[in-house]
């Protein structure tokens, strides 16, 4: 049984999260209570999913589809290397045959600075590693610098 007042506390935290998104000037849509989709067009990253499941606030973006075939072991090795060297609080992972970046924060004591840092961390990881991961998947050097457009399905 949930403690008394937990629903109102969750609603207050959800309002605070939405206020942070608005204050940061990020285009977004509220998909449902406690679930937002941020369209960070400045960093060419689309569809950062933010969802609140007390006591955790999770940020998630789908980066690329995982291919069948010979490049999987190299891709998995690279993701493990990136988790050890590149991601401070978040992680690269696999979800439904896709590479995702996930970051989680405690929602009870969340500050706007922490919220902004999580968005920035994801944006930085996409900017720094998207082309590298795409080149592994394609099996080439990915000389062309195409725009970064991470996609996601809620």
Residue pairs with C-beta under 8 A, 6 or more apart in sequence:
6 54
9 54
10 34
10 52
10 54
13 52
13 54
13 107
13 108
13 110
14 33
14 34
14 52
16 110
17 36
17 50
17 52
17 57
17 107
17 110
17 115
18 30
18 36
20 110
20 112
20 115
20 116
21 28
21 36
21 38
21 50
21 115
23 112
24 112
24 115
24 116
24 119
26 38
26 39
26 40
26 119
27 38
27 39
27 40
27 41
28 36
28 37
28 38
28 39
29 36
29 37
29 39
30 36
31 37
31 154
34 51
34 52
34 53
35 49
35 50
35 51
35 52
35 154
36 49
36 50
36 51
37 47
37 48
37 49
37 50
37 152
37 154
38 47
38 48
38 49
38 50
38 119
39 46
39 47
39 48
40 46
40 48
40 119
40 123
43 123
43 126
43 127
43 148
44 147
44 148
44 149
45 61
45 122
45 123
45 126
45 148
45 149
45 150
46 149
46 150
46 151
46 152
47 61
47 62
47 150
47 151
47 152
47 153
47 154
48 59
48 60
48 61
48 119
48 122
48 152
49 58
49 59
49 60
49 61
49 152
49 154
50 57
50 58
50 59
50 60
51 57
51 58
51 60
52 58
52 107
54 107
54 108
55 106
55 107
55 108
56 104
56 105
56 106
56 107
57 104
57 105
57 106
57 107
57 110
57 115
58 102
58 103
58 104
59 90
59 102
59 103
59 104
59 105
59 118
59 119
59 122
60 95
60 100
60 101
60 102
60 103
60 152
61 100
61 101
61 122
61 126
61 150
61 152
62 95
62 98
62 99
62 100
62 150
62 151
62 152
62 153
63 92
63 98
63 99
63 100
63 101
63 126
63 130
63 133
63 150
64 98
64 99
64 130
64 133
64 134
64 137
64 150
65 97
65 98
65 99
65 137
66 72
66 75
66 94
66 97
66 98
66 99
66 137
67 75
67 137
70 139
71 136
71 137
71 138
71 139
74 136
75 99
75 133
75 136
75 137
78 132
78 133
78 136
79 92
79 93
79 94
79 99
79 133
82 92
82 125
82 129
83 91
83 92
86 125
86 128
86 129
87 101
87 103
87 121
87 125
88 121
89 103
89 104
89 105
89 118
89 121
90 101
90 102
90 103
90 104
90 118
90 121
90 122
90 125
91 101
91 102
91 103
92 99
92 100
92 101
92 125
92 129
93 99
93 100
93 101
93 102
94 100
99 133
101 122
101 125
101 126
103 118
103 121
103 122
105 114
105 115
105 118
126 148
126 150
127 148
130 148
130 150
131 142
131 145
131 146
131 148
132 142
134 142
135 141
135 142
